[in-house]
Amino acid sequence: MPPLPSYGYGREHPGPRYGSLIHCQNLKDVVITEMLTILAPIFEAPNTDGIDPDSCEDMVIEDCYISVGDDGIAIKSGWDQYGIAYGRPSTNILIRNLVVRSMVR
């Protein structure tokens, strides 16, 4: 997957950014469970997130193994600088019984 463009807002390193392997946006009543395994190729995708719930509510993430090059789970409230203008936070997200590995150098 080619990286997304970077606009430089709040980024530690310039350059492209990679998307998440599971990106959920504006969802309600979602369960991600039962031994889900997410494995990102670390050297080819150093900035990948595992699961990104964005402006979601009533969500359960459990019993998963996540090994990625950046954040295992990154809860968001709108995309980048548009989060404040968008104004829809993520709420009521339960995360339990995970193994998360992040190979950030």
N, CA, C and O of each residue as an XYZ file, in Angstrom:
420
protein
N       0.846     -1.161      0.000
C       0.000      0.000      0.000
C       0.899      1.233      0.000
O       1.768      1.334      0.865
N       0.734      2.161     -0.914
C       1.566      3.362     -0.911
C       1.195      4.261      0.265
O       0.041      4.277      0.692
N       2.166      5.008      0.792
C       1.881      5.867      1.930
C       0.992      7.041      1.550
O       0.943      7.462      0.395
N       0.290      7.557      2.553
C      -0.519      8.759      2.377
C       0.392      9.984      2.378
O       1.494      9.911      2.921
N      -0.025     11.105      1.791
C       0.815     12.301      1.852
C       0.883     12.821      3.279
O      -0.048     12.630      4.062
N       1.966     13.466      3.609
C       2.111     14.064      4.924
C       2.039     15.573      4.779
O       2.649     16.155      3.883
N       1.295     16.189      5.660
C       1.173     17.643      5.629
C       2.011     18.304      6.706
O       2.034     19.531      6.806
N       2.699     17.510      7.514
C       3.628     18.042      8.488
C       3.020     18.501      9.799
O       3.756     19.007     10.647
N       1.728     18.357     10.015
C       1.112     18.803     11.259
C       1.311     17.764     12.345
O       0.802     16.648     12.245
N       2.058     18.132     13.395
C       2.219     17.247     14.534
C       3.027     15.996     14.262
O       2.893     15.008     14.985
N       3.846     16.015     13.254
C       4.640     14.830     12.928
C       6.061     15.007     13.413
O       6.633     16.091     13.308
N       6.631     13.933     13.947
C       8.002     13.976     14.418
C       8.998     13.898     13.270
O      10.068     14.504     13.324
N       8.643     13.152     12.238
C       9.555     12.953     11.118
C       8.860     13.334      9.821
O       7.719     12.934      9.590
N       9.528     14.096      8.978
C       8.909     14.421      7.687
C       8.840     13.181      6.805
O       9.527     12.191      7.054
N       8.024     13.245      5.795
C       7.924     12.136      4.859
C       6.539     11.539      4.861
O       5.653     12.009      5.575
N       6.345     10.500      4.062
C       5.017      9.907      3.930
C       4.605      9.167      5.193
O       5.447      8.805      6.015
N       3.326      8.950      5.338
C       2.823      8.170      6.460
C       1.990      7.024      5.912
O       1.368      7.137      4.856
N       1.988      5.944      6.629
C       1.251      4.763      6.203
C      -0.081      4.703      6.932
O      -0.196      5.188      8.057
N      -1.073      4.121      6.310
C      -2.394      3.999      6.922
C      -2.424      2.901      7.957
O      -1.467      2.141      8.107
N      -3.527      2.824      8.665
C      -3.705      1.761      9.641
C      -4.191      0.500      8.924
O      -4.732      0.567      7.820
N      -3.990     -0.629      9.562
C      -4.427     -1.881      8.960
C      -5.927     -2.082      9.134
O      -6.568     -2.694      8.280
N      -6.499     -1.575     10.232
C      -7.952     -1.537     10.399
C      -8.301     -0.113     10.818
O      -7.923      0.322     11.905
N      -9.010      0.607      9.974
C      -9.440      1.973     10.294
C     -10.962      1.983     10.359
O     -11.637      1.699      9.370
N     -11.495      2.314     11.536
C     -12.945      2.359     11.746
C     -13.337      3.820     11.915
O     -12.743      4.522     12.732
N     -14.308      4.283     11.172
C     -14.716      5.681     11.284
C     -16.233      5.784     11.381
O     -16.967      5.200     10.584
N     -16.690      6.550     12.389
C     -18.117      6.807     12.610
C     -18.928      5.522     12.781
O     -20.050      5.425     12.286
N     -18.368      4.550     13.473
C     -19.076      3.289     13.692
C     -19.640      3.228     15.102
O     -19.131      3.882     16.013
N     -20.685      2.446     15.277
C     -21.304      2.255     16.583
C     -21.603      0.769     16.770
O     -21.966      0.068     15.825
N     -21.440      0.303     18.012
C     -21.733     -1.088     18.377
C     -20.899     -2.074     17.559
O     -21.435     -2.889     16.808
N     -19.580     -1.984     17.719
C     -18.644     -2.828     16.970
C     -17.848     -3.687     17.946
O     -17.425     -3.211     19.000
N     -17.646     -4.956     17.593
C     -16.812     -5.854     18.382
C     -15.731     -6.426     17.474
O     -16.031     -7.006     16.430
N     -14.473     -6.259     17.876
C     -13.337     -6.872     17.183
C     -12.747     -7.855     18.185
O     -12.210     -7.441     19.212
N     -12.841     -9.153     17.899
C     -12.489    -10.153     18.900
C     -12.100    -11.483     18.258
O     -11.956    -11.593     17.041
N     -11.937    -12.480     19.113
C     -11.675    -13.868     18.731
C     -10.362    -14.074     17.987
O     -10.342    -14.501     16.833
N      -9.288    -13.766     18.661
C      -7.949    -14.080     18.167
C      -7.611    -13.443     16.822
O      -6.986    -14.079     15.973
N      -8.012    -12.221     16.630
C      -7.596    -11.474     15.445
C      -6.088    -11.261     15.524
O      -5.573    -10.871     16.572
N      -5.385    -11.511     14.441
C      -3.944    -11.295     14.382
C      -3.644    -10.268     13.302
O      -4.072    -10.412     12.157
N      -2.901     -9.227     13.678
C      -2.476     -8.196     12.732
C      -0.957     -8.177     12.743
O      -0.346     -7.911     13.778
N      -0.347     -8.455     11.608
C       1.106     -8.453     11.478
C       1.502     -7.511     10.349
O       1.199     -7.772      9.185
N       2.167     -6.434     10.683
C       2.633     -5.496      9.660
C       4.077     -5.826      9.310
O       4.861     -6.161     10.198
N       4.443     -5.739      8.042
C       5.848     -5.926      7.667
C       6.657     -4.731      8.163
O       6.593     -3.650      7.576
N       7.400     -4.918      9.217
C       8.028     -3.819      9.943
C       8.957     -2.988      9.080
O       8.901     -1.759      9.131
N       9.803     -3.617      8.298
C      10.783     -2.853      7.536
C      10.166     -2.160      6.327
O      10.680     -1.132      5.887
N       9.083     -2.693      5.783
C       8.443     -2.079      4.631
C       7.377     -1.062      5.028
O       6.998     -0.225      4.209
N       6.890     -1.115      6.256
C       5.806     -0.228      6.695
C       6.058      0.232      8.133
O       5.352     -0.197      9.046
N       7.050      1.098      8.347
C       7.445      1.450      9.704
C       6.440      2.305     10.468
O       6.514      2.352     11.696
N       5.517      2.975      9.812
C       4.588      3.872     10.505
C       3.148      3.370     10.507
O       2.218      4.172     10.599
N       2.950      2.075     10.410
C       1.586      1.544     10.382
C       1.009      1.424     11.787
O       1.711      1.058     12.731
N      -0.274      1.734     11.913
C      -1.023      1.478     13.139
C      -1.788      0.175     12.947
O      -2.067     -0.231     11.819
N      -2.121     -0.470     14.046
C      -2.904     -1.695     13.961
C      -4.382     -1.412     13.776
O      -4.953     -1.721     12.731
N      -5.010     -0.818     14.800
C      -6.437     -0.507     14.759
C      -6.612      0.961     15.131
O      -6.100      1.404     16.159
N      -7.329      1.715     14.308
C      -7.593      3.136     14.560
C      -9.096      3.395     14.632
O      -9.717      3.673     13.606
N      -9.690      3.310     15.815
C     -11.091      3.724     15.931
C     -11.158      5.252     15.875
O     -10.542      5.926     16.701
N     -11.879      5.789     14.937
C     -11.957      7.235     14.732
C     -13.417      7.672     14.846
O     -14.248      7.301     14.017
N     -13.721      8.453     15.867
C     -15.082      8.953     16.106
C     -16.082      7.804     16.219
O     -17.182      7.867     15.670
N     -15.685      6.756     16.936
C     -16.533      5.573     17.114
C     -17.089      5.540     18.535
O     -16.552      6.184     19.436
N     -18.165      4.787     18.726
C     -18.720      4.637     20.065
C     -19.215      3.211     20.288
O     -19.579      2.496     19.355
N     -19.213      2.831     21.561
C     -19.670      1.502     21.975
C     -18.931      0.407     21.210
O     -19.515     -0.326     20.412
N     -17.640      0.320     21.476
C     -16.769     -0.598     20.734
C     -15.999     -1.476     21.720
O     -15.612     -1.014     22.794
N     -15.776     -2.736     21.359
C     -14.963     -3.657     22.149
C     -13.863     -4.205     21.250
O     -14.127     -4.683     20.147
N     -12.622     -4.129     21.736
C     -11.474     -4.735     21.053
C     -10.850     -5.685     22.068
O     -10.350     -5.242     23.102
N     -10.875     -6.989     21.785
C     -10.377     -7.947     22.771
C      -9.819     -9.200     22.101
O     -10.137     -9.513     20.954
N      -8.972     -9.908     22.859
C      -8.417    -11.191     22.435
C      -7.726    -11.103     21.079
O      -7.992    -11.914     20.193
N      -6.838    -10.121     20.913
C      -6.143     -9.915     19.638
C      -4.634     -9.898     19.847
O      -4.151     -9.625     20.946
N      -3.903    -10.191     18.790
C      -2.448    -10.058     18.758
C      -2.120     -9.046     17.669
O      -2.488     -9.231     16.509
N      -1.420     -7.966     18.050
C      -1.114     -6.887     17.113
C       0.389     -6.630     17.144
O       0.945     -6.338     18.202
N       1.043     -6.735     16.003
C       2.464     -6.435     15.884
C       2.642     -5.514     14.684
O       2.507     -5.941     13.537
N       2.947     -4.250     14.957
C       3.000     -3.230     13.905
C       4.230     -2.346     14.075
O       5.004     -2.512     15.017
N       4.399     -1.407     13.150
C       5.549     -0.516     13.181
C       5.317      0.782     13.922
O       6.225      1.611     13.988
N       4.128      0.995     14.487
C       3.857      2.240     15.213
C       2.868      1.945     16.337
O       3.169      1.134     17.213
N       1.707      2.573     16.336
C       0.732      2.391     17.413
C      -0.070      1.108     17.211
O      -0.577      0.853     16.119
N      -0.183      0.312     18.256
C      -1.028     -0.871     18.177
C      -2.490     -0.487     18.030
O      -3.197     -0.992     17.159
N      -2.933      0.421     18.903
C      -4.284      0.977     18.827
C      -4.160      2.482     19.035
O      -3.527      2.927     19.993
N      -4.754      3.258     18.152
C      -4.730      4.723     18.261
C      -6.164      5.231     18.164
O      -6.745      5.283     17.080
N      -6.724      5.604     19.309
C      -8.101      6.106     19.334
C      -8.084      7.567     18.906
O      -7.321      8.372     19.442
N      -8.930      7.903     17.937
C      -8.908      9.242     17.354
C     -10.287      9.892     17.387
O     -11.309      9.234     17.583
N     -10.276     11.193     17.190
C     -11.524     11.974     17.159
C     -11.499     12.930     15.986
O     -11.503     14.148     16.166
N     -11.473     12.391     14.813
C     -11.375     13.218     13.613
C      -9.989     13.106     13.024
O      -9.026     12.829     13.738
N      -9.882     13.319     11.736
C      -8.633     13.118     11.014
C      -7.705     14.312     11.165
O      -8.068     15.432     10.804
N      -6.507     14.082     11.697
C      -5.445     15.081     11.845
C      -5.969     16.410     12.387
O      -6.678     16.430     13.393
N      -5.632     17.502     11.739
C      -5.993     18.826     12.248
C      -7.485     19.096     12.170
O      -7.959     20.076     12.744
N      -8.229     18.261     11.480
C      -9.664     18.471     11.351
C     -10.444     17.928     12.543
O     -11.661     18.106     12.608
N      -9.782     17.279     13.476
C     -10.471     16.684     14.617
C     -11.262     17.678     15.447
O     -12.393     17.389     15.840
N     -10.691     18.847     15.724
C     -11.390     19.853     16.521
C     -12.596     20.388     15.758
O     -13.675     20.537     16.331
N     -12.423     20.675     14.485
C     -13.533     21.189     13.675
C     -14.620     20.126     13.505
O     -15.808     20.446     13.467
N     -14.207     18.869     13.405
C     -15.159     17.777     13.220
C     -16.007     17.585     14.468
O     -17.223     17.408     14.391
N     -15.336     17.625     15.633
C     -16.031     17.646     16.911
C     -16.809     16.401     17.295
O     -17.851     16.511     17.940
N     -16.333     15.217     16.919
C     -17.015     13.988     17.335
C     -16.009     13.055     17.996
O     -15.263     12.368     17.297
N     -15.972     13.014     19.321
C     -14.993     12.167     20.003
C     -15.357     10.686     19.927
O     -16.506     10.321     19.679
N     -14.365      9.859     20.144
C     -14.606      8.426     20.321
C     -15.011      8.211     21.776
O     -14.396      8.780     22.677
N     -16.036      7.398     22.014
C     -16.523      7.190     23.382
C     -16.836      5.719     23.630
O     -17.175      4.966     22.717
N     -16.711      5.338     24.899
C     -17.109      4.017     25.372
C     -16.431      2.890     24.584
O     -17.093      2.029     24.003
N     -15.093      2.920     24.583
C     -14.303      1.886     23.903
C     -13.603      1.044     24.965
O     -12.836      1.567     25.774
N     -13.866     -0.247     24.959
C     -13.272     -1.185     25.901
C     -12.187     -1.976     25.179
O     -12.430     -2.573     24.129
N     -10.978     -1.972     25.761
C      -9.841     -2.703     25.187
C      -9.327     -3.643     26.270
O      -8.976     -3.200     27.363
N      -9.280     -4.956     25.966
C      -8.820     -5.904     26.984
C      -8.232     -7.160     26.341
O      -8.574     -7.551     25.226
N      -7.327     -7.768     27.111
C      -6.721     -9.044     26.758
C      -6.053     -9.017     25.387
O      -6.357     -9.833     24.517
N      -5.134     -8.060     25.208
C      -4.393     -7.934     23.950
C      -2.915     -8.188     24.175
O      -2.396     -7.983     25.272
N      -2.253     -8.630     23.136
C      -0.798     -8.604     23.073
C      -0.472     -7.614     21.967
O      -0.874     -7.798     20.818
N       0.268     -6.551     22.324
C       0.598     -5.510     21.353
C       2.104     -5.323     21.326
O       2.733     -5.103     22.361
N       2.676     -5.413     20.134
C       4.106     -5.169     19.940
C       4.255     -4.034     18.945
O       3.644     -4.042     17.876
N       5.071     -3.058     19.308
C       5.342     -1.939     18.414
C       6.843     -1.861     18.215
O       7.601     -1.702     19.173
N       7.260     -1.973     16.986
C       8.684     -2.026     16.675
C       9.225     -0.648     16.293
O       9.942     -0.517     15.301
N       8.887      0.371     17.072
C       9.371      1.729     16.808
C      10.829      1.806     17.218
O      11.211      1.324     18.285
N      11.639      2.414     16.366
C      13.076      2.542     16.677
C      13.392      3.938     17.104
O      14.545      4.245     17.408
